[in-house]
Amino acid sequence: MLAEVPATVTWTVSSDCEPDVTCSATFTVEDATPIMLTCPPDQTEVACQDQAMIDQEFNDWLGDAMYTGGCIGMLSNDAGAPPDACGGTATVTFTVTSDCEPDVTCTATFTVEDATPVMLTCPPDQMEVACQDQATIDQRFNDWVGDAMFSGGCNAMITNDAGSPPDACGGTTTVTFTVSSDCESDVTCTANFIVEDPDPVMLSCPSDRTEVACQDQATINQEFNDWLGDAMFTGGCNAMITNSGGAPPDACGGTTSVTWTVSSDCEPDNLHRIVHGGDTRCSDVDLSSRSNGNSLSGSSDDRSGI
């Protein structure tokens, strides 16, 4: 700053007939008012605004710098681009130049908060027991898909690639969940929805049975009906056993071939049974009676088609 330096001038009049006569006066230029520069206060903007809004807020903030004083003073700044809307800081130096003193500067920062990172939580793998109906499996699957959760991100959205639910008779659907956000790469996780395979049907036919001749018909009928009830099975889904029954053999001799069938909602192939149309059959099991000491033999278990 240039200091005030008064200029004092003495005027003198010289004459032949008297001593010099003098007078003095000063010429002063006032000191320039010192520059007083005020930066805008540091400003922080929340995350997840759009970039156009951040740009506008930044430019308005730059205009908040003020100064007083100086001689023909000019205010400038070194601001570059505004921070990214997803987070960042711009540090700006403001400068006032004046004819009567060195440059005066101040510095301030404009900050955009970092977006909160996406935290994606997949539903845990889910196991469903076999032999539920398909509508129940579908509902449980859809409920499970909806259990995925996330937090954070900017304008984030969750999607998944879930296709059809598994078959009620057993299977697995693997689902990838994806969160897309304006401020980071997609975040993914993967989970499985599993329906257990049902136990396969195991059908045991009663062994061939031969009754001696000359029993009364009521006894043969009872033995025959008891024998029908000896067929057993395990496994399957909502399985039911039926048989082709028919009339018992005549007490005087004859053979009845019976086919037992287990119908199940979910039936995989098995080498120990005949599978046709979802039915499991053991066929051509005979109940024979004897006449005159001669055996009326029946056929063995039918394994054709295996």
C-alpha positions as YAML, in Angstrom:
chain: A
units: angstrom
residues:
- id: 1
  name: MET
  ca: [0.00, 0.00, 0.00]
- id: 2
  name: LEU
  ca: [1.28, 3.46, -0.85]
- id: 3
  name: ALA
  ca: [1.54, 5.57, 2.33]
- id: 4
  name: GLU
  ca: [0.18, 9.05, 2.49]
- id: 5
  name: VAL
  ca: [3.16, 11.45, 1.95]
- id: 6
  name: PRO
  ca: [2.13, 15.15, 2.12]
- id: 7
  name: ALA
  ca: [3.89, 17.55, -0.22]
- id: 8
  name: THR
  ca: [4.82, 20.85, 1.53]
- id: 9
  name: VAL
  ca: [5.66, 23.78, -0.75]
- id: 10
  name: THR
  ca: [7.30, 27.12, 0.31]
- id: 11
  name: TRP
  ca: [6.86, 30.15, -1.83]
- id: 12
  name: THR
  ca: [9.43, 33.00, -1.52]
- id: 13
  name: VAL
  ca: [9.29, 36.58, -2.76]
- id: 14
  name: SER
  ca: [12.69, 38.35, -3.03]
- id: 15
  name: SER
  ca: [12.83, 42.16, -3.22]
- id: 16
  name: ASP
  ca: [15.68, 44.72, -3.36]
- id: 17
  name: CYS
  ca: [14.28, 46.75, -0.56]
- id: 18
  name: GLU
  ca: [13.29, 44.21, 2.05]
- id: 19
  name: PRO
  ca: [14.04, 40.78, 3.25]
- id: 20
  name: ASP
  ca: [12.55, 37.74, 1.47]
- id: 21
  name: VAL
  ca: [8.95, 37.07, 2.27]
- id: 22
  name: THR
  ca: [7.85, 33.43, 2.39]
- id: 23
  name: CYS
  ca: [4.72, 31.30, 2.93]
- id: 24
  name: SER
  ca: [4.20, 27.53, 2.96]
- id: 25
  name: ALA
  ca: [1.31, 25.14, 2.14]
- id: 26
  name: THR
  ca: [0.82, 21.32, 1.87]
- id: 27
  name: PHE
  ca: [-0.81, 19.18, -0.83]
- id: 28
  name: THR
  ca: [-2.08, 15.79, 0.48]
- id: 29
  name: VAL
  ca: [-3.55, 12.67, -1.25]
- id: 30
  name: GLU
  ca: [-5.56, 10.52, 1.18]
- id: 31
  name: ASP
  ca: [-4.53, 6.91, 1.75]
- id: 32
  name: ALA
  ca: [-6.56, 4.34, -0.24]
- id: 33
  name: THR
  ca: [-9.02, 2.34, 1.84]
- id: 34
  name: PRO
  ca: [-7.50, -1.10, 2.47]
- id: 35
  name: ILE
  ca: [-9.14, -3.99, 0.67]
- id: 36
  name: MET
  ca: [-11.45, -6.09, 2.84]
- id: 37
  name: LEU
  ca: [-12.14, -9.41, 1.04]
- id: 38
  name: THR
  ca: [-14.80, -11.82, 2.35]
- id: 39
  name: CYS
  ca: [-14.93, -15.36, 0.95]
- id: 40
  name: PRO
  ca: [-18.24, -17.20, 0.90]
- id: 41
  name: PRO
  ca: [-18.44, -19.69, 3.77]
- id: 42
  name: ASP
  ca: [-17.58, -23.29, 2.98]
- id: 43
  name: GLN
  ca: [-20.69, -24.98, 1.57]
- id: 44
  name: THR
  ca: [-21.71, -28.64, 1.67]
- id: 45
  name: GLU
  ca: [-24.43, -30.10, -0.53]
- id: 46
  name: VAL
  ca: [-26.18, -33.40, 0.11]
- id: 47
  name: ALA
  ca: [-25.61, -36.30, -2.25]
- id: 48
  name: CYS
  ca: [-27.94, -37.53, -4.99]
- id: 49
  name: GLN
  ca: [-28.95, -34.18, -6.46]
- id: 50
  name: ASP
  ca: [-28.77, -33.97, -10.24]
- id: 51
  name: GLN
  ca: [-25.70, -32.39, -11.81]
- id: 52
  name: ALA
  ca: [-27.57, -29.36, -13.16]
- id: 53
  name: MET
  ca: [-28.66, -28.45, -9.63]
- id: 54
  name: ILE
  ca: [-25.12, -28.81, -8.27]
- id: 55
  name: ASP
  ca: [-23.78, -26.63, -11.09]
- id: 56
  name: GLN
  ca: [-26.30, -23.90, -10.28]
- id: 57
  name: GLU
  ca: [-25.59, -24.03, -6.53]
- id: 58
  name: PHE
  ca: [-21.84, -23.82, -7.20]
- id: 59
  name: ASN
  ca: [-22.14, -20.81, -9.50]
- id: 60
  name: ASP
  ca: [-24.41, -19.02, -7.02]
- id: 61
  name: TRP
  ca: [-21.87, -19.72, -4.26]
- id: 62
  name: LEU
  ca: [-19.03, -18.25, -6.31]
- id: 63
  name: GLY
  ca: [-21.02, -15.04, -6.58]
- id: 64
  name: ASP
  ca: [-21.22, -14.72, -2.80]
- id: 65
  name: ALA
  ca: [-17.60, -13.49, -2.50]
- id: 66
  name: MET
  ca: [-17.45, -9.75, -1.60]
- id: 67
  name: TYR
  ca: [-14.85, -7.03, -1.07]
- id: 68
  name: THR
  ca: [-14.55, -3.36, -0.18]
- id: 69
  name: GLY
  ca: [-11.75, -0.84, -0.54]
- id: 70
  name: GLY
  ca: [-8.86, -0.76, -2.92]
- id: 71
  name: CYS
  ca: [-8.22, 1.42, -5.92]
- id: 72
  name: ILE
  ca: [-9.82, 0.26, -9.12]
- id: 73
  name: GLY
  ca: [-10.10, -3.17, -7.50]
- id: 74
  name: MET
  ca: [-11.09, -6.28, -9.43]
- id: 75
  name: LEU
  ca: [-12.28, -9.60, -8.00]
- id: 76
  name: SER
  ca: [-11.48, -12.90, -9.68]
- id: 77
  name: ASN
  ca: [-11.32, -16.59, -8.76]
- id: 78
  name: ASP
  ca: [-9.64, -19.73, -10.00]
- id: 79
  name: ALA
  ca: [-12.79, -21.89, -9.95]
- id: 80
  name: GLY
  ca: [-12.82, -24.78, -12.34]
- id: 81
  name: ALA
  ca: [-15.65, -27.25, -12.87]
- id: 82
  name: PRO
  ca: [-18.18, -27.83, -10.09]
- id: 83
  name: PRO
  ca: [-17.81, -31.05, -8.08]
- id: 84
  name: ASP
  ca: [-19.48, -34.20, -9.36]
- id: 85
  name: ALA
  ca: [-23.05, -34.68, -8.14]
- id: 86
  name: CYS
  ca: [-21.96, -38.08, -6.80]
- id: 87
  name: GLY
  ca: [-19.45, -36.48, -4.44]
- id: 88
  name: GLY
  ca: [-16.36, -34.29, -4.45]
- id: 89
  name: THR
  ca: [-14.82, -30.98, -3.37]
- id: 90
  name: ALA
  ca: [-13.81, -27.84, -5.25]
- id: 91
  name: THR
  ca: [-11.36, -25.52, -3.49]
- id: 92
  name: VAL
  ca: [-11.51, -21.98, -4.86]
- id: 93
  name: THR
  ca: [-9.12, -19.05, -4.27]
- id: 94
  name: PHE
  ca: [-10.66, -15.59, -4.62]
- id: 95
  name: THR
  ca: [-8.32, -12.68, -5.46]
- id: 96
  name: VAL
  ca: [-8.78, -8.90, -5.41]
- id: 97
  name: THR
  ca: [-6.21, -6.85, -7.36]
- id: 98
  name: SER
  ca: [-5.86, -3.12, -6.65]
- id: 99
  name: ASP
  ca: [-3.61, -0.33, -7.94]
- id: 100
  name: CYS
  ca: [-2.59, 0.67, -4.42]
- id: 101
  name: GLU
  ca: [-1.71, -2.58, -2.60]
- id: 102
  name: PRO
  ca: [-0.64, -6.16, -3.22]
- id: 103
  name: ASP
  ca: [-3.24, -8.76, -4.22]
- id: 104
  name: VAL
  ca: [-5.54, -9.87, -1.42]
- id: 105
  name: THR
  ca: [-6.73, -13.52, -1.41]
- id: 106
  name: CYS
  ca: [-8.94, -15.93, 0.50]
- id: 107
  name: THR
  ca: [-9.86, -19.58, -0.04]
- id: 108
  name: ALA
  ca: [-13.12, -21.54, 0.43]
- id: 109
  name: THR
  ca: [-14.43, -25.00, -0.43]
- id: 110
  name: PHE
  ca: [-17.62, -26.24, -2.05]
- id: 111
  name: THR
  ca: [-18.31, -29.89, -1.21]
- id: 112
  name: VAL
  ca: [-20.84, -32.47, -2.43]
- id: 113
  name: GLU
  ca: [-21.22, -35.34, 0.03]
- id: 114
  name: ASP
  ca: [-20.33, -38.80, -1.22]
- id: 115
  name: ALA
  ca: [-23.34, -40.95, -1.95]
- id: 116
  name: THR
  ca: [-23.93, -43.71, 0.60]
- id: 117
  name: PRO
  ca: [-22.69, -47.00, -0.94]
- id: 118
  name: VAL
  ca: [-25.29, -49.53, -1.96]
- id: 119
  name: MET
  ca: [-25.71, -52.35, 0.55]
- id: 120
  name: LEU
  ca: [-27.62, -55.23, -1.05]
- id: 121
  name: THR
  ca: [-28.89, -58.18, 1.00]
- id: 122
  name: CYS
  ca: [-30.10, -61.27, -0.83]
- id: 123
  name: PRO
  ca: [-32.70, -63.48, 0.77]
- id: 124
  name: PRO
  ca: [-31.09, -66.61, 2.22]
- id: 125
  name: ASP
  ca: [-31.29, -69.77, 0.15]
- id: 126
  name: GLN
  ca: [-34.69, -71.34, 0.76]
- id: 127
  name: MET
  ca: [-35.50, -75.05, 0.78]
- id: 128
  name: GLU
  ca: [-39.08, -76.23, 0.37]
- id: 129
  name: VAL
  ca: [-40.22, -79.77, 1.12]
- id: 130
  name: ALA
  ca: [-41.53, -81.92, -1.67]
- id: 131
  name: CYS
  ca: [-45.16, -82.68, -2.44]
- id: 132
  name: GLN
  ca: [-46.63, -79.21, -2.02]
- id: 133
  name: ASP
  ca: [-48.95, -78.07, -4.79]
- id: 134
  name: GLN
  ca: [-47.56, -75.81, -7.51]
- id: 135
  name: ALA
  ca: [-49.67, -72.81, -6.44]
- id: 136
  name: THR
  ca: [-48.10, -72.94, -2.98]
- id: 137
  name: ILE
  ca: [-44.59, -73.19, -4.41]
- id: 138
  name: ASP
  ca: [-45.30, -70.27, -6.75]
- id: 139
  name: GLN
  ca: [-46.50, -68.09, -3.87]
- id: 140
  name: ARG
  ca: [-43.58, -68.99, -1.63]
- id: 141
  name: PHE
  ca: [-41.15, -68.26, -4.46]
- id: 142
  name: ASN
  ca: [-42.67, -64.85, -5.17]
- id: 143
  name: ASP
  ca: [-42.63, -63.98, -1.45]
- id: 144
  name: TRP
  ca: [-38.99, -65.05, -1.26]
- id: 145
  name: VAL
  ca: [-38.00, -62.94, -4.26]
- id: 146
  name: GLY
  ca: [-39.56, -59.94, -2.50]
- id: 147
  name: ASP
  ca: [-37.33, -60.44, 0.56]
- id: 148
  name: ALA
  ca: [-34.27, -58.91, -1.15]
- id: 149
  name: MET
  ca: [-33.38, -55.56, 0.46]
- id: 150
  name: PHE
  ca: [-30.96, -52.71, -0.17]
- id: 151
  name: SER
  ca: [-29.96, -49.34, 1.23]
- id: 152
  name: GLY
  ca: [-27.88, -46.47, -0.07]
- id: 153
  name: GLY
  ca: [-27.19, -45.45, -3.63]
- id: 154
  name: CYS
  ca: [-28.62, -42.53, -5.61]
- id: 155
  name: ASN
  ca: [-31.96, -43.00, -7.34]
- id: 156
  name: ALA
  ca: [-31.30, -46.71, -6.89]
- id: 157
  name: MET
  ca: [-33.56, -49.46, -8.23]
- id: 158
  name: ILE
  ca: [-33.55, -53.20, -7.55]
- id: 159
  name: THR
  ca: [-34.29, -55.79, -10.20]
- id: 160
  name: ASN
  ca: [-33.88, -59.55, -10.52]
- id: 161
  name: ASP
  ca: [-33.66, -62.14, -13.27]
- id: 162
  name: ALA
  ca: [-36.12, -64.53, -11.64]
- id: 163
  name: GLY
  ca: [-37.84, -66.73, -14.16]
- id: 164
  name: SER
  ca: [-40.37, -69.39, -13.33]
- id: 165
  name: PRO
  ca: [-40.49, -70.95, -9.86]
- id: 166
  name: PRO
  ca: [-39.11, -74.48, -9.55]
- id: 167
  name: ASP
  ca: [-41.43, -77.37, -10.30]
- id: 168
  name: ALA
  ca: [-43.34, -78.58, -7.26]
- id: 169
  name: CYS
  ca: [-41.89, -82.01, -8.00]
- id: 170
  name: GLY
  ca: [-38.36, -80.78, -7.38]
- id: 171
  name: GLY
  ca: [-35.85, -78.33, -8.78]
- id: 172
  name: THR
  ca: [-33.81, -75.21, -8.18]
- id: 173
  name: THR
  ca: [-34.15, -71.64, -9.43]
- id: 174
  name: THR
  ca: [-31.08, -69.43, -9.06]
- id: 175
  name: VAL
  ca: [-31.87, -65.72, -8.96]
- id: 176
  name: THR
  ca: [-29.46, -62.80, -9.34]
- id: 177
  name: PHE
  ca: [-30.59, -59.56, -7.71]
- id: 178
  name: THR
  ca: [-29.16, -56.28, -9.06]
- id: 179
  name: VAL
  ca: [-29.22, -52.74, -7.67]
- id: 180
  name: SER
  ca: [-28.53, -49.97, -10.20]
- id: 181
  name: SER
  ca: [-27.51, -46.55, -8.85]
- id: 182
  name: ASP
  ca: [-26.50, -43.26, -10.46]
- id: 183
  name: CYS
  ca: [-23.25, -43.07, -8.50]
- id: 184
  name: GLU
  ca: [-21.68, -46.54, -8.62]
- id: 185
  name: SER
  ca: [-21.50, -49.70, -10.64]
- id: 186
  name: ASP
  ca: [-24.29, -52.24, -10.37]
- id: 187
  name: VAL
  ca: [-24.24, -54.28, -7.17]
- id: 188
  name: THR
  ca: [-25.39, -57.91, -7.40]
- id: 189
  name: CYS
  ca: [-25.96, -60.97, -5.23]
- id: 190
  name: THR
  ca: [-27.27, -64.46, -6.00]
- id: 191
  name: ALA
  ca: [-29.51, -66.85, -4.07]
- id: 192
  name: ASN
  ca: [-31.23, -70.20, -4.63]
- id: 193
  name: PHE
  ca: [-34.83, -71.33, -4.16]
- id: 194
  name: ILE
  ca: [-34.95, -75.12, -3.95]
- id: 195
  name: VAL
  ca: [-37.78, -77.63, -3.94]
- id: 196
  name: GLU
  ca: [-36.67, -81.03, -2.65]
- id: 197
  name: ASP
  ca: [-37.08, -84.02, -4.91]
- id: 198
  name: PRO
  ca: [-39.80, -86.35, -3.60]
- id: 199
  name: ASP
  ca: [-38.95, -89.89, -2.54]
- id: 200
  name: PRO
  ca: [-39.52, -92.20, -5.49]
- id: 201
  name: VAL
  ca: [-42.38, -94.65, -5.30]
- id: 202
  name: MET
  ca: [-41.31, -98.09, -4.12]
- id: 203
  name: LEU
  ca: [-44.13, -100.58, -4.83]
- id: 204
  name: SER
  ca: [-44.08, -104.11, -3.46]
- id: 205
  name: CYS
  ca: [-46.63, -106.53, -4.87]
- id: 206
  name: PRO
  ca: [-47.67, -109.53, -2.77]
- id: 207
  name: SER
  ca: [-45.98, -112.72, -3.89]
- id: 208
  name: ASP
  ca: [-47.86, -115.19, -6.08]
- id: 209
  name: ARG
  ca: [-50.17, -117.21, -3.94]
- id: 210
  name: THR
  ca: [-51.63, -120.67, -4.42]
- id: 211
  name: GLU
  ca: [-54.56, -121.98, -2.42]
- id: 212
  name: VAL
  ca: [-55.44, -125.67, -2.10]
- id: 213
  name: ALA
  ca: [-58.57, -126.85, -3.84]
- id: 214
  name: CYS
  ca: [-61.88, -127.76, -2.28]
- id: 215
  name: GLN
  ca: [-62.16, -124.82, 0.10]
- id: 216
  name: ASP
  ca: [-65.52, -123.14, 0.08]
- id: 217
  name: GLN
  ca: [-65.93, -120.07, -2.09]
- id: 218
  name: ALA
  ca: [-66.36, -117.71, 0.87]
- id: 219
  name: THR
  ca: [-62.95, -118.74, 2.19]
- id: 220
  name: ILE
  ca: [-61.34, -118.24, -1.22]
- id: 221
  name: ASN
  ca: [-63.01, -114.84, -1.50]
- id: 222
  name: GLN
  ca: [-61.69, -113.79, 1.91]
- id: 223
  name: GLU
  ca: [-58.18, -115.07, 1.21]
- id: 224
  name: PHE
  ca: [-58.22, -113.25, -2.11]
- id: 225
  name: ASN
  ca: [-59.30, -109.95, -0.56]
- id: 226
  name: ASP
  ca: [-56.73, -110.28, 2.21]
- id: 227
  name: TRP
  ca: [-54.07, -110.97, -0.39]
- id: 228
  name: LEU
  ca: [-55.03, -107.87, -2.36]
- id: 229
  name: GLY
  ca: [-54.37, -105.78, 0.74]
- id: 230
  name: ASP
  ca: [-50.82, -107.05, 1.07]
- id: 231
  name: ALA
  ca: [-49.51, -104.73, -1.65]
- id: 232
  name: MET
  ca: [-47.41, -101.94, -0.11]
- id: 233
  name: PHE
  ca: [-45.68, -98.79, -1.30]
- id: 234
  name: THR
  ca: [-43.60, -95.93, -0.01]
- id: 235
  name: GLY
  ca: [-42.67, -92.56, -1.46]
- id: 236
  name: GLY
  ca: [-44.40, -90.50, -4.09]
- id: 237
  name: CYS
  ca: [-46.40, -87.32, -3.74]
- id: 238
  name: ASN
  ca: [-50.06, -87.57, -2.86]
- id: 239
  name: ALA
  ca: [-49.73, -91.16, -3.96]
- id: 240
  name: MET
  ca: [-52.64, -93.58, -4.13]
- id: 241
  name: ILE
  ca: [-52.62, -97.32, -4.71]
- id: 242
  name: THR
  ca: [-55.27, -99.09, -6.73]
- id: 243
  name: ASN
  ca: [-55.58, -102.55, -8.22]
- id: 244
  name: SER
  ca: [-57.38, -104.11, -11.12]
- id: 245
  name: GLY
  ca: [-59.03, -106.53, -8.70]
- id: 246
  name: GLY
  ca: [-61.59, -108.64, -10.50]
- id: 247
  name: ALA
  ca: [-63.41, -111.66, -9.20]
- id: 248
  name: PRO
  ca: [-61.57, -114.17, -7.03]
- id: 249
  name: PRO
  ca: [-60.79, -117.51, -8.72]
- id: 250
  name: ASP
  ca: [-63.44, -120.19, -8.52]
- id: 251
  name: ALA
  ca: [-63.01, -122.41, -5.47]
- id: 252
  name: CYS
  ca: [-62.83, -125.32, -7.88]
- id: 253
  name: GLY
  ca: [-59.76, -123.93, -9.57]
- id: 254
  name: GLY
  ca: [-58.64, -120.90, -11.56]
- id: 255
  name: THR
  ca: [-56.29, -117.94, -11.67]
- id: 256
  name: THR
  ca: [-56.85, -114.21, -11.29]
- id: 257
  name: SER
  ca: [-54.11, -111.83, -12.44]
- id: 258
  name: VAL
  ca: [-54.08, -108.51, -10.62]
- id: 259
  name: THR
  ca: [-52.28, -105.26, -11.49]
- id: 260
  name: TRP
  ca: [-51.52, -102.86, -8.67]
- id: 261
  name: THR
  ca: [-50.96, -99.24, -9.64]
- id: 262
  name: VAL
  ca: [-49.56, -96.40, -7.55]
- id: 263
  name: SER
  ca: [-50.44, -92.97, -8.95]
- id: 264
  name: SER
  ca: [-48.21, -90.12, -7.78]
- id: 265
  name: ASP
  ca: [-47.97, -86.45, -8.68]
- id: 266
  name: CYS
  ca: [-44.21, -86.68, -9.15]
- id: 267
  name: GLU
  ca: [-42.77, -89.94, -10.37]
- id: 268
  name: PRO
  ca: [-39.24, -90.40, -11.66]
- id: 269
  name: ASP
  ca: [-38.17, -93.55, -13.52]
- id: 270
  name: ASN
  ca: [-37.21, -96.57, -11.43]
- id: 271
  name: LEU
  ca: [-35.80, -99.83, -12.73]
- id: 272
  name: HIS
  ca: [-37.89, -101.86, -10.31]
- id: 273
  name: ARG
  ca: [-41.23, -100.80, -11.58]
- id: 274
  name: ILE
  ca: [-43.08, -100.12, -14.81]
- id: 275
  name: VAL
  ca: [-43.83, -96.49, -15.34]
- id: 276
  name: HIS
  ca: [-46.61, -95.50, -17.68]
- id: 277
  name: GLY
  ca: [-48.35, -92.19, -17.65]
- id: 278
  name: GLY
  ca: [-47.13, -91.40, -14.18]
- id: 279
  name: ASP
  ca: [-48.48, -94.69, -12.83]
- id: 280
  name: THR
  ca: [-46.30, -97.30, -11.24]
- id: 281
  name: ARG
  ca: [-47.48, -100.85, -11.79]
- id: 282
  name: CYS
  ca: [-46.52, -104.31, -10.79]
- id: 283
  name: SER
  ca: [-48.62, -106.57, -12.93]
- id: 284
  name: ASP
  ca: [-49.54, -110.14, -13.72]
- id: 285
  name: VAL
  ca: [-49.44, -111.36, -10.13]
- id: 286
  name: ASP
  ca: [-51.56, -114.48, -9.91]
- id: 287
  name: LEU
  ca: [-53.69, -116.05, -7.24]
- id: 288
  name: SER
  ca: [-54.09, -119.72, -8.17]
- id: 289
  name: SER
  ca: [-56.06, -122.55, -6.64]
- id: 290
  name: ARG
  ca: [-55.42, -126.25, -6.99]
- id: 291
  name: SER
  ca: [-57.81, -128.77, -8.49]
- id: 292
  name: ASN
  ca: [-57.33, -132.51, -8.18]
- id: 293
  name: GLY
  ca: [-53.82, -131.94, -6.83]
- id: 294
  name: ASN
  ca: [-52.67, -130.16, -9.99]
- id: 295
  name: SER
  ca: [-51.24, -126.68, -9.65]
- id: 296
  name: LEU
  ca: [-52.68, -123.92, -11.81]
- id: 297
  name: SER
  ca: [-49.56, -121.81, -12.04]
- id: 298
  name: GLY
  ca: [-49.61, -118.09, -12.52]
- id: 299
  name: SER
  ca: [-47.15, -115.90, -14.37]
- id: 300
  name: SER
  ca: [-44.27, -114.24, -12.57]
- id: 301
  name: ASP
  ca: [-44.04, -110.48, -12.02]
- id: 302
  name: ASP
  ca: [-44.27, -108.73, -15.33]
- id: 303
  name: ARG
  ca: [-41.02, -106.82, -15.97]
- id: 304
  name: SER
  ca: [-41.71, -106.08, -19.62]
- id: 305
  name: GLY
  ca: [-40.82, -102.60, -20.77]
- id: 306
  name: ILE
  ca: [-38.05, -102.14, -18.16]
...
